[in-house]
Amino acid sequence: MKKFFSLVLFAHSIFAMPFAFIGFFLGVTTTDQPFNWYLLLAVVLCMVFARNAAMAFNRYLDRDIDARNPRTVMRDIPSGKVSAKEALIFVIINGVLFIATTYLINPLCFYLSPVAIFVVLFYSYTKRFTALCHLVLGLGLGLAPIGAYIAVTGQFNIVPVLYSFAVLFWVSGFDIIYALQDEEFDRSEKLHSIPSALGRKNALKLSSFLHVLSAACVIAPIYFMDFGWPYYAGVVFFCAMLIYQHRLVKPNDISKVDRAFATTNGYASVVFAICFLADAYLRGR
């Protein structure tokens, strides 16, 4: 199991998982649906299975590209820690488990599950033909809050959709920052990314714009719900982390990309989710 956790970078679940909790508890606290531990476990498992399938498929599909990239040559498949066949089997198992788990939740989740798994797997192909690949990745992770809300309620609502857009723009923006590391490699391999298409300076400008949109999407729910001070504190912290990561990375200095990508965004999602849950608890008292 250790080598498969390494294959899918399980720690990176910290990006979307907190927003899945937001979607889940939004459904519990704003409707007449009761809290259910079984349902919460099912949502968490869906997140884990979908992300495992997506990440392992990305590693499987990019194995030859990773082997040519000095930055990624030591990833699990190129280095021989995991075989391509093992990775593909892992993808299939997790994809099946994801769809099976949605079947146990409600009919709408089950009917939408093939669409969700298609989106998260399709991302791995996009860098081969479009620089908008970052937005596709954001879309895949952005399914977390609305998917968790549907799991609880069996219906759509504007507020979880706003959180989904917040994740879409947030992830797209920080993935552009992460892709700065491979700007020259992508260009030489004829792979598509925002940095290779626009250059570092313009890529960072677009990333900043996407993060402004993300900030707007976490602020917008204030107009649809009555929040207390914990939520406002979470919004301020989330926006501050967006600003901070752009202060870490400059067109002429990308040495702090890892810090901006993993650490800053990990704090942003976890603290924002904690503030949302604290606010929901206080409103429910």
N, C-alpha and C positions, 0 to 999 in steps of 0.2 A: 504493500500500500504506500510505503514511503516514496518509492520511485514514481508512482502515479500522482501523488500529491505534488511532487516536484514538477512533473510533466504539465500539470494544469495550474501551477502557481496558486495553490488553494488559498493562500493568504490574501490574494487580490480579490477574493469574494467580498472583502470589506467595502468595496466601492458600491455595489448595488444592493447588497443584503440589507443594510440599514433602511434603504428606501422601500424595500419589500415589507419591512416591519411597519413603516409609516403607512403604506397602503392597507395593510392588514388591520391595524388598530384604528385607522380612519374609518374603515368599514364597520368595526365593532362599536365605535363611540358615536357615530353619527347616524346609525340606523338602529332598528330594533333587533338586530342579530346578536345573539349572546356570544360571549367569549368561549372558545372551544380549543383545548390544548391539542386535540387530535388534528384539527384543521390547521392550527399554527405549525405543527410538525410537518404536515403535508405540504404547506407553502414553503417551508425551509427546504424540504427534500426536493421540491420542484426547482428551487433556485440552484441547489447544489448539482442536481442531475443536468439541468440545462447548461450551466456554466461549465461543468466537466466536459460535456459533449462538445461545446463550442471551442473551448481552449485546446482540448486534445485534437480536435479536427484541424484547428489552425496549425498546430505543431506538425500534424501528419501531412497536411497539404503543402506546408512551407519547408519540409525537411531538406529538400535540395537547395532552396534559397538560403536557409539557415546555415547550411554547410559551407556556403561560399562567402558568408558575411562574417568578418572577423569578430564582430560583437556577439554573434549568436552561435558560433561554431561549436561551443561547448554545451548547447542545449541538449536535452535528453536523447532525442532521436539521432542527430548527427554524431553525438559522442558515443552512441551505442548503449546507453543506459536502458533505453526502452526501444524495442524494435518497432518498425512501421506497422507490422501486423498487429502487435499488441496494442498499439495506440488506436488503430482502427476498430479493433474489437471493443476497446474501452469506450469509444465514441458510440458504437451501436448499442452497447449495454445501457449506457447512461441515457441515450435517446429513448429507448424503449421504456426504461424506468420512469422517465419524465412523463411520457404520454400515459403510462399506466397509473401514475399517481394522480394526474389530472382527472382521470376517469373516476377516481374515488372521491373527488372534491364536489364537482357539480357538472351538469351537461355542457354549459357554456364554456367552461375551462377546457373540457375535453374536446369540444368541437374546434376551439381556437388553438389547441396545442400543436397541430401540424404547422400552422402559420408561424407560431412562436419558434419552434425548433428550426424551421426553414430560415427565418431571419437570422438567428444566431449562428447558423452554420454557413449561410450564404456570405456573411461578412468576409470569410477567409478567401473567397474568390475575388473580392472587389478590387483589391490593390493591383490586380492584373489588368484592369480596364478603366478605372475611374479614381480620380483624386478625392472623390467624395466618400471614400471608404471609411473615413473617420466618423462621418455622420451615420453610416450603416452600423458601425460598432455602437455608437451612442443610442441608436434606435433599439438595438438588441438589449442593452442594459436598461434602457428606458421602459421596457415592458414590465419591469419588476413592480413598481407601485400600482399600476393599473391592473396587472395580473393578480396581485395579492388582494386588491379591493374586490375584484370580480369573484375571487375564491370565497370571500366572505358573503358578498351580497348577491352575486349572480347577475349584476347589472353594471352599466357604466355611470360615471358621474364626472362633472367638470373638474372637481378638485384633484382627484387622483390623476386625471389626464394632465393637469398642470404640473404635477410632480414628475410625471413621465417625461414631459417636455423639458423640465429642469434637468433631469438626468441626461436626456439626449444631448442638450447643448453643453452641459458640464463635461460629460465624457468625451464628446467630440473635441472640445477645446483642449482638454489635457492630453488627449491622444495625439493631437497635432504637435504639442510640446514634446511628447515622447518621441515622435517620428523625426524630430530635428536631428537625432543621433544618426539616422540612416539617410540623410538627405543626398549625399554624394553616391552612396551605394545604390539607392533606389534609382537615381538618375542613370547610373552606369548599367543597371540591370533592366532598364525600361519598366520599372515598377512605378505605380502611381501613388502619390501622396501630396498633400498640400505643401509641405516644405520643398519637395523636389519640383513642384510645379510653379510655386510662387517665390521661392527663396525664403531665407530665415526671417527677414524683417517683415515681409508681408504675411508670412504664415503666422507670426506672433500677433500681428494686428488682427487677423481673422480669428485667432484663438481668443483674443481679448473680447472681440465682438460677441462671439458665441457665449463667453462667460457672462457678459452683460445680459444677454437673453436668459441665461440660466438664473441669474440673480433676480430678474424680473419675474420669472416663473415661481420662485419660492416666496416672493413678495405678494403676488397676485391672489393666492388663497385668502389673504387677509380681507379681501372684498367679498368673500363668499361665506366666511365663518368668523365667529367671535373668538379670537385667540387672546391669551394672556401674556404676561411678560416673559415666560420661558420661551415661547415661540419667537418673540421678537429678538430675544437674546440669541437664539439659534440662527435666525436670519442674519443678524449682524456678524456672528462668527463665521458662518458659511461664506458670506460675501468677503469678509476679511481674508479668508484663506484663498479665495479666488484672486484677490489683489496681490496677496503675498507671493503666490507662486509665479506671478508675472514679474515681480521684483527680483526673483531668484534667477530667472533665465533671460538673457539678453542676446541679441543677434550676434554679438562678438564674443559671447561667453555662455556656453551650454554645459559647463562642468557640473552644474547643480540640477540637471534634469531629473535624475533619480529622486532627489530630495523633493523637488516640486511635484513629480508624478505620483510617487507612492506615499510618502509621509504626509505631505500637506493635504492631499485629497482624501487620504484615509481619515485624518482628523476631521476634515470638513464633513464627511458623510456621517461618521459616528456621533460627533457632538451635535450635529443638527438633528439627527434622529432621537437622541436622548432628550434634547430640548422639546421636540415635538411630543414625545411620550410623556414627559413631565407635565407639559401643558394639558395634554389629554386627561391625565390623572387628576389634575387640579380642577379641570372643568367638570369632571364626572363626580366630584365629591359633593 
